[in-house]
Amino acid sequence: MLDRSTVERLRGADTAGHPVVSLYVGLGPDLDQRRAVPTRLKALTHPRREAAAEWGEEAVGEIRRDLDRAVAMADQITADLGRGAALFVCSAVGLEEHVSLPAPVRDRAVVDTSPYLGPLEAMLAHFRRYCAVVVDRRLASIYRFCMGALESWEVMAEEEVRKGNFGGFAGYAEHGASRRAGEVARRHFRRVAARLSELSRSGEFDLLALGGNPANVDGVAAELPPDLAAVLAGTFVVDPRTATAADIRRHCEALAEEYDRGVDEGLVTDLLDAAGSRRRGVLGLDRVLDAVNQHAVELLLLDAGDTVPGVACPACGWLARQGASCASCGAATRRVADLFDAAAEGVRAAGGTVRYVLAATELRHFEAGATVRFAVAGIET
């Protein structure tokens, strides 16, 4: 299953310069699509087999063997319960890994001297860790939710107050029981909010989701301190007495999808405004590469689309679509399988932030965009 440790382990793999085959396959509920996986893998790998000679005579055999091995892993992909799968094969160093993915991915095959991790980074950036709480007046069930998986975390219970429908002396007994029940509920909501604050301070989650009867959800929300209220991603209506884990997971998936779509749309709108008003925003891969090469990028937004090959300077990190020598320092360049992935690495190294935009936004017309810290040579801002 995809997680940060998996990506870092693949990133740190010592390939000793040997070519690595990276394959991505999208999966869905359609059985015919899954049955076609062997055919799809053959179609993906065929162009890479034909292009293997570009790596030199010694590498041709390695690449073709690894492509054949990836095709032979079709049964693993077909049985994958995720919505996508990634394969990484480099037999020369004993690398053979299958990673199940929590979201659909475009079919693609990449051969490079390191694993192609762009789609994995996109998913890690997209899927946040949620604390999902389903609450009523005396019980709160707390869950972890991330990448489509729901896990029970803990349960908090408050004392039960029995209330009968009786009048007592002039109705005072009933009124007292009702008031007592309200006090117990409010104390319960405060305890839940305090516990969530503890979990948040310890870094256990990124965002919060509250579910239950709207009155009870509002009761907890009213007790949240400002820092926790700021990470409340949304709420959902559910009956805590009858909701199953599957019901809660579906609510969390819908809430997380809506929240992430809103974040993506907001970031893209801000970027378009910055670029359109001639402030510090740039659009399009070539303009983004200029900004990356000058270490000016503050926030890089990438559409999770197709790969674009290019070249990079191993001495200073300069990126370009083509060129045998670096335009900055003159050193010989090396090819890179994906300029988007290389640009993301460069931005992170320079202290910038990268976000892959999975939602369908205006960014798809440009593929990439960035806000910059300062005016960049060769780019009007």
C-alpha positions in Angstrom: 0.0 0.0 0.0 1.2 3.5 -0.8 2.7 5.5 2.0 5.5 8.0 2.5 8.0 5.3 3.6 7.4 3.4 0.4 8.1 6.4 -1.7 11.2 7.4 0.2 12.5 3.8 0.0 12.1 3.8 -3.7 13.6 7.2 -4.0 16.7 6.0 -2.1 17.1 2.8 -4.2 20.7 2.6 -5.4 20.3 1.5 -9.1 24.1 2.1 -9.9 23.0 3.8 -13.1 21.0 0.8 -14.4 17.7 1.5 -16.1 14.6 1.1 -14.0 11.2 0.2 -15.5 8.3 2.0 -13.9 4.7 1.1 -15.0 1.4 2.6 -13.9 -1.9 1.0 -14.6 -5.3 2.4 -13.8 -7.9 0.0 -12.3 -11.6 0.3 -11.8 -14.7 -1.8 -10.9 -15.1 -2.8 -14.6 -14.1 -6.5 -14.8 -13.4 -6.2 -18.5 -10.9 -3.5 -17.7 -9.1 -5.8 -15.2 -9.2 -8.8 -17.6 -7.5 -6.6 -20.2 -4.5 -5.9 -17.9 -2.1 -8.3 -19.7 -3.0 -6.7 -23.1 -2.6 -3.2 -21.7 0.8 -4.0 -20.2 2.0 -5.4 -23.5 0.8 -2.3 -25.3 2.5 -0.1 -22.7 5.8 -1.8 -22.8 6.1 -2.3 -26.6 7.3 1.3 -27.3 9.8 1.0 -24.5 11.2 -2.2 -26.0 11.6 -0.5 -29.4 13.3 2.5 -27.8 15.7 0.4 -25.6 18.5 0.8 -28.1 18.8 4.4 -27.0 20.3 3.2 -23.8 23.2 1.5 -25.5 23.9 -2.0 -26.5 24.7 -3.3 -23.0 21.4 -2.0 -21.5 19.1 -3.3 -24.3 19.0 -6.8 -22.8 18.4 -5.5 -19.3 15.5 -3.3 -20.3 13.8 -5.9 -22.4 14.1 -8.5 -19.7 12.7 -6.1 -17.1 9.8 -5.1 -19.4 9.0 -8.8 -19.9 9.1 -9.3 -16.1 6.6 -6.4 -15.6 4.2 -8.0 -18.1 4.5 -11.3 -16.3 3.2 -9.5 -13.1 -0.2 -9.0 -14.8 -1.8 -11.5 -12.4 -0.8 -9.4 -9.4 -2.3 -6.3 -11.0 -5.5 -8.0 -11.9 -6.0 -9.1 -8.3 -5.1 -5.7 -6.9 -8.0 -4.3 -4.8 -6.9 -0.7 -5.3 -7.9 1.8 -8.0 -4.5 1.7 -9.6 -1.2 -0.1 -9.4 2.5 0.8 -9.9 5.3 -1.6 -10.8 9.1 -0.9 -10.4 11.5 -3.4 -11.9 15.3 -3.3 -12.1 16.6 -6.9 -12.1 20.3 -5.7 -12.1 19.9 -4.5 -8.5 17.1 -6.9 -7.4 14.4 -4.3 -7.4 10.9 -5.6 -8.1 8.0 -3.9 -6.3 4.2 -3.7 -6.8 2.5 -0.8 -5.1 -1.3 -0.7 -4.8 -2.8 2.8 -5.3 -5.8 4.4 -3.7 -6.8 6.5 -6.8 -7.0 6.0 -10.5 -3.9 6.7 -12.5 -3.2 7.1 -16.2 -1.5 4.1 -17.9 2.2 4.9 -18.6 5.6 3.3 -18.9 8.8 5.1 -18.0 12.4 3.9 -18.3 15.0 6.0 -16.3 18.0 5.5 -14.0 15.7 5.9 -11.0 12.1 5.0 -10.3 9.5 7.4 -11.7 7.6 8.6 -8.6 5.6 11.6 -9.8 2.2 9.9 -9.7 3.0 8.6 -6.2 4.0 12.0 -5.0 0.7 13.4 -6.5 -1.3 11.0 -4.4 0.6 11.5 -1.2 0.0 15.3 -1.6 -3.6 14.8 -2.4 -4.6 12.4 0.3 -4.5 13.9 3.8 -4.8 12.2 7.1 -8.2 12.7 8.6 -9.6 12.3 12.1 -13.3 11.4 11.5 -15.5 11.6 14.6 -19.1 10.3 14.7 -20.8 11.7 17.8 -24.1 11.6 19.7 -25.0 13.0 23.1 -23.1 10.4 25.1 -20.8 8.5 22.7 -18.1 9.5 20.2 -16.4 7.1 17.9 -13.1 8.3 16.5 -11.6 7.0 13.3 -8.5 7.4 11.2 -9.3 7.9 7.5 -6.6 8.2 4.8 -6.4 7.1 1.1 -9.9 5.5 1.2 -9.1 3.4 4.3 -11.1 3.8 7.5 -9.6 2.5 10.8 -11.3 2.6 14.2 -9.2 4.7 16.6 -10.9 5.0 20.0 -14.4 5.4 21.6 -15.3 8.0 24.2 -18.5 7.5 26.3 -20.2 9.8 28.8 -22.6 8.7 31.5 -26.2 8.0 30.5 -29.0 10.1 32.0 -32.3 8.3 32.2 -35.3 10.6 31.5 -38.9 9.4 31.8 -41.9 11.2 30.4 -43.4 12.1 33.8 -44.6 15.3 35.3 -43.4 15.0 39.0 -44.3 17.8 41.2 -45.6 20.5 38.8 -43.3 19.0 36.1 -40.1 20.0 38.0 -38.7 16.5 38.0 -38.9 16.2 34.3 -37.4 19.6 33.8 -34.5 18.7 36.1 -33.8 15.5 34.2 -33.8 17.3 30.9 -31.4 20.0 32.2 -29.1 17.3 33.6 -29.1 15.5 30.3 -28.1 18.7 28.5 -25.3 19.4 31.0 -24.0 15.9 30.5 -24.1 16.3 26.7 -22.2 19.6 26.8 -19.6 18.1 29.1 -19.3 15.2 26.7 -18.8 17.6 23.8 -16.1 19.4 25.7 -14.2 16.2 26.5 -14.4 15.1 22.9 -13.0 18.5 21.7 -10.2 18.3 24.3 -9.2 14.8 23.2 -9.2 15.9 19.6 -6.9 18.8 20.5 -4.5 16.4 22.2 -4.4 14.2 19.1 -3.9 17.2 16.8 -1.1 18.6 18.9 0.7 15.3 18.7 0.6 15.4 14.9 -1.8 12.4 14.6 -3.9 13.9 11.8 -4.1 16.8 9.3 -7.8 17.5 8.9 -10.9 16.9 11.0 -14.3 15.6 9.9 -17.4 15.5 12.2 -20.4 13.4 11.6 -23.7 12.6 13.4 -27.0 14.5 14.1 -26.5 18.1 13.1 -27.3 19.4 16.7 -24.6 17.1 18.2 -22.1 17.9 15.5 -22.7 21.6 16.1 -22.3 20.9 19.9 -18.8 19.5 19.3 -17.8 22.2 16.8 -18.7 24.9 19.2 -16.2 23.5 21.7 -13.3 23.3 19.3 -10.4 25.7 20.0 -9.4 28.1 17.1 -6.5 26.0 15.9 -8.6 22.9 15.6 -11.6 24.7 14.1 -9.2 25.9 11.4 -8.6 22.2 10.2 -12.3 21.2 10.3 -12.7 20.1 6.6 -16.4 19.5 6.9 -19.3 17.7 8.5 -21.7 15.0 7.4 -25.1 13.7 8.7 -25.3 10.1 9.8 -27.1 8.1 12.5 -24.5 6.8 14.9 -26.8 4.0 16.0 -27.2 2.4 12.6 -24.3 3.6 10.5 -21.8 0.9 9.5 -18.1 1.3 9.0 -18.8 1.2 5.2 -21.3 4.0 5.6 -18.9 6.2 7.5 -16.1 5.5 5.0 -18.3 6.6 2.1 -19.2 9.8 3.9 -15.5 10.5 4.5 -14.6 9.8 0.9 -17.2 12.3 -0.3 -16.2 14.9 2.2 -12.4 14.5 1.4 -13.0 14.7 -2.3 -15.1 17.8 -2.0 -12.5 19.5 0.3 -9.6 18.7 -1.9 -11.4 19.8 -5.0 -12.1 23.1 -3.3 -8.5 23.5 -2.3 -7.3 22.8 -5.9 -9.8 25.1 -7.4 -8.8 27.9 -5.0 -5.1 27.5 -5.6 -5.6 27.5 -9.4 -7.9 30.6 -9.3 -5.3 32.4 -7.2 -2.5 31.4 -9.7 -4.5 32.6 -12.7 -5.3 35.9 -11.0 -1.6 36.3 -10.2 -0.6 35.6 -13.8 -3.4 37.5 -15.3 -2.8 40.7 -13.4 0.9 40.6 -14.3 1.9 39.9 -10.7 4.2 37.0 -9.8 2.5 34.1 -11.4 3.7 32.1 -14.5 1.9 29.5 -16.6 3.1 26.8 -19.0 6.0 24.4 -18.7 8.6 26.5 -20.4 8.0 29.5 -18.2 7.8 27.3 -15.1 11.2 25.8 -16.0 12.7 29.3 -16.2 11.4 30.0 -12.7 12.6 26.7 -11.4 16.1 27.1 -12.9 16.4 30.5 -11.1 15.2 29.0 -7.7 12.3 31.5 -7.7 9.3 29.2 -7.3 7.3 29.6 -4.1 4.4 27.2 -5.1 4.5 24.9 -8.0 1.1 23.5 -9.3 1.3 20.5 -11.6 -1.5 18.9 -13.5 -1.3 15.1 -13.0 -1.1 14.4 -16.7 1.3 12.9 -19.2 5.1 12.8 -18.9 7.3 15.2 -20.8 10.9 14.1 -21.3 13.8 16.5 -21.2 17.3 17.0 -20.0 18.9 18.1 -16.7 22.3 19.3 -15.7 23.9 16.9 -13.1 26.2 19.8 -12.0 23.8 22.6 -11.3 20.3 21.1 -11.8 19.4 23.2 -14.8 16.3 21.8 -16.7 15.3 22.1 -20.3 13.4 20.3 -23.0 16.5 19.6 -24.9 20.2 20.4 -25.2 23.5 18.5 -25.0 25.1 21.0 -22.7 23.8 23.1 -19.8 22.8 26.7 -20.7 23.9 27.8 -17.2 27.3 26.1 -16.5 28.1 24.4 -19.8 28.3 20.8 -18.3 27.0 17.9 -20.3 23.3 17.2 -19.6 21.6 13.9 -18.9 18.1 12.9 -20.0 15.2 12.8 -17.6 12.0 10.9 -18.1 9.7 13.6 -16.9 10.4 17.3 -16.6 7.4 17.8 -14.3 8.9 15.3 -11.8 12.3 16.9 -12.1 10.9 20.4 -11.7 9.1 19.2 -8.5 12.4 17.9 -7.1 14.1 21.2 -7.9 11.4 23.3 -6.2 11.5 21.2 -3.0 15.3 21.4 -2.9 15.1 25.2 -3.1 12.5 25.4 -0.3 9.4 25.7 -2.4 6.1 23.8 -2.2 4.7 21.4 -4.8 1.1 20.4 -5.2 -0.2 18.1 -7.9 -3.7 19.1 -8.9 -5.9 16.1 -9.4 -9.2 18.0 -9.9 -10.2 19.1 -13.4 -9.3 22.8 -13.4 -8.1 25.5 -15.8 -4.6 24.3 -15.1 -5.1 21.5 -17.6 -4.8 24.0 -20.4 -1.3 24.9 -19.2 -0.1 21.7 -17.5 2.0 23.6 -15.0 2.0 27.0 -13.2 3.8 28.6 -10.3 3.9 31.6 -8.1 7.4 33.1 -7.7 9.2 34.9 -4.9 10.7 37.5 -7.2 10.8 38.7 -10.7 12.5 36.1 -12.9 14.8 37.0 -15.8 13.2 36.3 -19.1 9.7 36.3 -17.6 7.4 39.4 -17.5 5.5 39.5 -14.1 
